Amino acid sequence: MNAPLPPSRYAFSQRACNLTSSAIREILKVTERPEIISFAGGLPAPQGFPVEVMQAAYDRVLSQQGRVALQYGPTEGYAPLRAWVAEDLKRVGAHDISPDEVLIVSGSQQALDMLGKLFIDPGSKVLVEAPSYLGALQSFSLFDPAYVSVPTDQGGLMPQGLTDERVRDARFIYALPNFQNPTGLTLNLQRRQELVERCAAVGLPIIEDDPYGDLRYAGEALPGLLGLGRAVGATVIRLGSFSKVLAPGLRLGYIAASREIISKLVQIKQATDLHTATLTQMAVYETVKSGFLATHLPSVRELYRKQCGFMLDAMAEHFPATCSWTRPEGGMFIWVTLPEHIDSGELLARAVERNVAFVPGAPFYTDAVRPNTMRLSFVTVPEDKIRSGIAVLGELIRQS
């Protein structure tokens, strides 16, 4: 890890002074060493990037509409892509979304930043799962919220945890219903319905972050919170991304929400970056408009299913019975709970000495931290390295 910087001679804002580096990004610096077997990064498998298809799409856009693609565009986004997103949302049960309710953004991380600007004042109550996505916590923390954790179990977020005390004066609840980062858990249909009904009753907006929903490789697909919420009068703001279905380097995502919310977000985005890259939007639309994802994603899902299976098999062989872990039906992550006396941060230091890396669980909590947890990602690691790396971790856990 990098040594702390000396006190600055610049008059940074208090917000900037409060910033900290992402724990995952710091760990990834270690994983740049070629000898490291890394289960740390939540990176899609490069084998799934449709390089030739994207290259052809960029060529068509530049040759046929180059002067439009290289010009400024509307803040709301490229109209055909917004219309495609609105139509595609019917797959997850949102049948009444219009293109006017879709805003194209520069990746889901920008969406989180913009929603923080929209909803959070210093001290505002924000509800999050325990554990929750570290990138969202890092983004929201810039606006100095008062986090309140909602309890989870092996079924994910527990709607009965939305007590009157927890929801009182809360600005929103942030949730990842599909293959959650970091746990890999999925919220079942009953809990989804209970969640939107409870939030509708108390007027609590839901931010539904769903970057992994199209990466299901087991079980049955479930309707999204956006469609379920609209059926009962709940306010649901859905975030989607092309990072996991095409490529993260595109930095392209979307927000689907009511016109009132989209209107305010457009004003925020105008002050942020004017609009998302026109060329990228047009090339992505050129790629997806004729159903490419329906033929592309099955091979990606199968790759992830195999990778997940390799890791689960290795863990069953090498991890002691005192450990437990999730068995995801999609996505990229497995969440491990170690015996109570083991601190995964200390375990990481010993694992790196043996050329293995993972992400300790503590940074994913806002309170009631459980240091005996860790996140493992399997999608970018070859089978032989998965097996040898898990064997090392199993040995270190037993030694602890």
C-alpha positions in Angstrom: 0.0 0.0 0.0 1.1 3.6 -0.6 2.5 5.6 2.3 0.2 8.4 3.5 0.9 11.8 1.9 2.3 14.6 4.0 0.0 17.5 5.0 -1.0 19.5 1.9 0.1 23.1 1.4 -3.2 23.6 -0.6 -6.4 24.9 0.8 -8.5 21.9 -0.2 -12.2 21.8 0.6 -13.4 19.9 3.6 -15.1 17.5 1.2 -11.8 16.8 -0.5 -9.9 16.4 2.7 -12.4 13.8 3.8 -11.8 11.6 0.7 -10.1 8.3 1.0 -8.9 5.8 -1.6 -11.0 2.8 -2.5 -9.8 -0.2 -0.6 -10.3 -2.3 -3.7 -8.3 0.1 -5.9 -5.4 0.0 -3.3 -5.5 -3.8 -3.4 -5.5 -3.9 -7.2 -2.1 -2.1 -7.1 -0.7 -5.2 -5.4 -2.4 -7.5 -8.0 -0.5 -5.8 -10.8 2.4 -8.0 -9.9 2.3 -10.9 -12.4 2.8 -13.6 -9.8 -0.3 -12.6 -7.8 -3.4 -14.8 -8.1 -6.1 -12.1 -7.7 -9.6 -12.8 -6.5 -9.9 -9.1 -5.7 -11.0 -7.1 -8.8 -14.7 -7.1 -9.9 -13.5 -7.0 -13.5 -15.5 -8.7 -16.3 -13.7 -11.4 -18.2 -11.9 -9.9 -21.3 -12.8 -13.0 -23.3 -16.4 -11.6 -23.3 -15.5 -8.3 -24.9 -17.0 -8.2 -28.5 -14.0 -6.4 -29.9 -14.6 -7.0 -33.6 -18.3 -6.2 -33.3 -17.6 -3.0 -31.5 -14.9 -2.0 -34.0 -17.3 -2.6 -36.8 -20.0 -0.5 -35.0 -17.6 2.4 -34.6 -16.6 2.2 -38.2 -20.2 2.3 -39.4 -21.0 5.3 -37.2 -18.0 7.3 -38.2 -18.4 6.5 -41.9 -22.2 7.1 -42.1 -22.8 9.7 -39.3 -19.3 10.9 -38.4 -20.0 14.6 -38.1 -23.0 14.0 -35.9 -21.1 11.5 -33.7 -18.2 13.9 -33.2 -20.5 16.9 -32.2 -22.0 17.9 -28.9 -25.2 16.1 -28.1 -28.2 16.5 -25.9 -27.7 16.0 -22.1 -30.4 13.4 -21.9 -28.5 11.2 -24.3 -28.8 9.8 -27.9 -32.5 9.4 -28.5 -32.4 6.0 -30.3 -30.4 4.6 -27.4 -32.8 6.0 -24.8 -35.7 4.4 -26.8 -33.8 1.1 -26.9 -33.3 1.1 -23.1 -37.0 1.9 -22.5 -38.0 -1.0 -24.7 -35.5 -3.3 -23.2 -36.8 -2.6 -19.7 -39.9 -4.6 -20.6 -37.8 -7.7 -20.1 -37.6 -7.0 -16.4 -41.2 -6.1 -16.0 -41.1 -2.3 -16.5 -43.7 -2.1 -19.4 -44.6 1.6 -19.2 -41.2 3.4 -19.3 -40.9 6.1 -22.0 -37.7 7.3 -23.5 -38.3 10.6 -21.6 -37.8 8.6 -18.4 -34.3 7.5 -19.4 -31.1 9.4 -19.0 -27.8 8.1 -20.4 -24.8 8.6 -18.1 -21.1 7.9 -18.2 -21.3 4.6 -16.3 -23.2 3.7 -13.2 -20.6 5.3 -11.0 -21.6 8.7 -12.4 -25.2 7.8 -11.8 -24.4 7.2 -8.1 -22.6 10.6 -7.9 -25.5 12.4 -9.5 -28.0 10.8 -7.2 -25.9 11.7 -4.2 -26.0 15.4 -5.4 -29.8 15.1 -5.9 -30.8 13.6 -2.5 -28.1 14.0 0.1 -27.4 17.0 2.4 -24.9 16.7 5.2 -26.4 14.5 7.8 -29.1 13.1 5.6 -30.2 9.6 6.5 -29.4 7.0 3.8 -30.4 3.4 4.1 -28.0 0.7 2.7 -27.7 -3.0 2.9 -25.2 -4.6 5.2 -22.8 -5.2 3.5 -23.2 -2.9 0.5 -21.4 -2.0 -2.7 -18.2 -0.2 -1.8 -18.3 2.1 -4.9 -21.7 3.4 -3.9 -20.6 4.0 -0.3 -17.5 5.9 -1.5 -19.6 8.0 -3.8 -22.4 8.8 -1.4 -19.9 9.5 1.4 -18.7 12.5 -0.5 -21.9 14.3 0.6 -21.6 13.3 4.3 -24.7 11.2 4.8 -25.8 9.5 8.0 -25.8 5.8 7.0 -28.3 3.4 8.5 -27.8 -0.3 7.7 -30.7 -2.5 6.9 -30.1 -6.1 8.1 -29.5 -8.9 5.6 -29.4 -12.7 5.8 -28.8 -15.5 3.3 -31.9 -14.2 1.4 -30.4 -10.8 1.1 -32.0 -7.6 2.3 -34.7 -8.1 4.9 -37.7 -5.9 4.2 -39.0 -6.3 7.7 -35.8 -4.4 8.7 -37.4 -1.2 7.3 -38.8 -0.3 10.7 -40.6 3.0 11.3 -37.5 4.3 13.1 -35.1 3.3 10.3 -37.2 4.8 7.5 -38.1 8.0 9.3 -36.6 11.0 7.4 -34.5 8.7 5.2 -33.8 10.1 1.7 -33.6 6.7 0.0 -32.7 3.1 0.3 -29.9 1.8 -2.0 -30.2 -1.9 -3.0 -28.7 -4.4 -5.5 -31.3 -7.1 -5.9 -29.5 -9.3 -8.4 -26.2 -11.1 -7.5 -25.3 -8.3 -5.1 -21.8 -6.9 -4.9 -20.2 -8.0 -2.6 -22.3 -11.1 -1.5 -23.6 -12.5 -4.8 -27.0 -12.9 -3.2 -30.3 -12.4 -5.0 -33.5 -10.9 -3.5 -36.4 -13.4 -4.0 -39.7 -12.4 -5.5 -41.5 -12.3 -2.2 -39.0 -10.0 -0.6 -39.0 -7.8 -3.7 -42.7 -7.3 -3.4 -42.5 -6.7 0.3 -39.7 -4.1 -0.3 -41.6 -2.1 -2.8 -44.9 -2.2 -0.9 -43.2 -1.1 2.3 -41.4 1.7 0.5 -44.6 2.8 -1.2 -46.4 2.9 2.1 -43.8 5.2 3.7 -42.8 7.3 0.7 -39.2 6.0 0.6 -37.5 6.1 -2.8 -35.5 3.0 -3.8 -32.3 3.2 -5.9 -32.2 -0.1 -7.7 -28.7 -0.8 -9.0 -28.6 -3.7 -11.4 -25.3 -4.0 -13.3 -25.3 -7.8 -13.0 -28.9 -8.8 -13.8 -28.1 -10.0 -17.3 -25.4 -12.4 -16.0 -27.8 -15.0 -14.6 -26.5 -18.6 -15.2 -28.8 -20.5 -12.8 -32.3 -20.2 -11.5 -35.2 -18.2 -12.9 -35.1 -14.6 -13.9 -37.0 -12.2 -11.6 -38.8 -8.9 -12.3 -36.9 -5.8 -11.4 -37.9 -3.4 -8.6 -38.8 -0.7 -11.1 -41.8 -2.5 -12.6 -42.9 -4.0 -9.3 -42.6 -0.5 -7.7 -44.7 1.3 -10.3 -47.5 -1.3 -9.8 -47.9 -0.3 -6.2 -46.9 3.4 -6.4 -43.4 3.2 -5.1 -40.6 5.5 -6.4 -37.9 3.3 -7.9 -34.8 4.8 -9.6 -33.2 2.1 -11.7 -29.5 2.1 -12.7 -28.2 0.0 -15.5 -24.9 -0.4 -17.2 -23.3 -1.7 -20.4 -20.1 -2.4 -18.6 -20.9 -6.0 -17.7 -22.8 -6.9 -21.0 -20.4 -5.2 -23.5 -17.3 -3.7 -21.9 -16.5 -1.4 -18.9 -14.1 0.7 -21.0 -17.2 2.2 -22.8 -18.2 3.9 -19.5 -21.9 3.9 -20.5 -24.9 3.4 -18.3 -28.4 4.8 -17.7 -30.9 5.9 -15.1 -34.6 5.2 -15.5 -36.9 7.1 -13.2 -39.9 9.5 -13.2 -39.8 12.6 -15.4 -39.5 14.8 -12.3 -36.4 13.0 -11.1 -34.9 12.8 -14.6 -35.4 16.5 -15.1 -33.4 17.4 -12.0 -30.7 14.9 -12.9 -30.4 16.4 -16.4 -29.6 19.8 -14.7 -27.0 18.1 -12.5 -25.4 16.4 -15.5 -25.2 19.6 -17.4 -23.1 21.0 -14.6 -21.0 17.8 -14.5 -20.0 16.9 -18.1 -22.7 18.4 -20.5 -23.5 14.9 -21.9 -22.1 11.4 -22.3 -19.8 10.8 -25.3 -22.0 10.9 -28.4 -19.7 8.6 -30.4 -19.8 6.0 -27.7 -23.6 6.2 -27.4 -24.1 5.8 -31.2 -21.7 2.9 -31.4 -23.3 1.1 -28.6 -26.8 1.6 -30.1 -25.4 0.4 -33.5 -24.2 -2.8 -31.6 -27.4 -3.6 -29.6 -30.2 -2.3 -31.9 -30.6 -5.6 -33.8 -30.6 -8.0 -30.8 -26.9 -8.6 -30.5 -27.0 -9.1 -26.7 -29.4 -12.0 -27.1 -26.8 -13.9 -29.0 -23.7 -12.6 -27.2 -24.6 -13.0 -23.5 -25.2 -16.8 -23.4 -21.5 -17.5 -24.0 -20.6 -14.9 -21.3 -23.0 -16.5 -18.8 -21.6 -19.9 -19.6 -18.1 -18.7 -19.0 -19.0 -17.2 -15.7 -21.0 -20.3 -14.7 -17.9 -22.5 -15.2 -15.6 -20.1 -13.4 -18.0 -20.0 -10.4 -18.2 -23.7 -10.4 -14.4 -24.1 -10.3 -14.2 -21.8 -7.3 -17.1 -23.4 -5.4 -15.6 -26.9 -6.0 -12.2 -25.7 -4.8 -13.6 -24.1 -1.7 -15.5 -27.3 -0.8 -12.3 -29.2 -1.0 -9.9 -26.8 0.8 -11.9 -24.5 3.1 -12.5 -25.8 6.7 -16.1 -26.6 7.7 -16.0 -23.6 10.1 -16.3 -21.3 7.0 -19.5 -20.6 5.1 -20.1 -19.0 1.7 -22.7 -17.9 -0.7 -23.6 -19.9 -3.9 -24.5 -17.2 -6.5 -26.9 -17.8 -9.4 -25.2 -15.2 -11.4 -22.8 -12.3 -11.3 -19.1 -12.3 -10.3 -18.8 -12.7 -6.5 -18.7 -15.2 -3.7 -19.0 -13.9 -0.1 -17.1 -15.9 2.6 -17.8 -15.8 6.3 -14.8 -17.0 8.3 -14.7 -18.1 12.0 -15.4 -15.1 14.3 -11.8 -14.9 15.5 -10.2 -14.4 12.0 -9.7 -10.9 10.7 -9.7 -11.0 6.9 -7.5 -7.9 6.8 -4.8 -9.8 8.6 -5.4 -12.8 6.5 -4.9 -10.7 3.3 -1.5 -9.6 4.4 -0.5 -13.2 4.9 -2.1 -14.3 1.6 -0.2 -11.6 -0.4 3.0 -13.1 1.0 1.9 -16.3 -0.7 0.9 -14.4 -3.9 -2.9 -14.5 -3.4 -5.2 -11.5 -3.1 -8.8 -10.9 -2.2 -10.9 -8.1 -0.8 -11.5 -8.1 3.0 -15.1 -7.6 4.0 -14.8 -4.7 6.4 -14.9 -1.8 3.8 -18.4 -3.0 2.6 -20.0 -2.1 5.9 -21.0 1.3 7.2 -21.5 0.1 10.8 -21.4 -3.2 12.8 -18.4 -4.2 10.7 -17.8 -7.9 10.4 -14.1 -8.3 9.9 -14.4 -12.1 9.5 -15.7 -11.7 6.0 -14.2 -11.5 2.5 -15.2 -11.1 -1.1 -13.8 -13.4 -3.8 -14.2 -12.8 -7.6 -13.7 -15.6 -10.0 -14.4 -14.4 -13.5 -10.9 -13.4 -14.6 -8.8 -16.2 -13.1 -8.0 -19.4 -15.0 -9.1 -22.7 -13.5 -5.7 -23.9 -12.4 -5.0 -20.6 -10.6 -8.4 -20.7 -9.0 -7.7 -24.1 -7.5 -4.1 -23.3 -6.4 -5.1 -19.9 -5.0 -8.1 -21.3 -3.0 -5.8 -24.1 -1.7 -3.5 -21.4 -0.3 -6.3 -19.5 1.3 -7.7 -22.7 2.8 -4.3 -23.5 4.3 -4.0 -20.0 5.8 -7.5 -20.2 7.2 -6.7 -23.5 8.9 -3.5 -22.1 10.3 -5.6 -19.3 11.9 
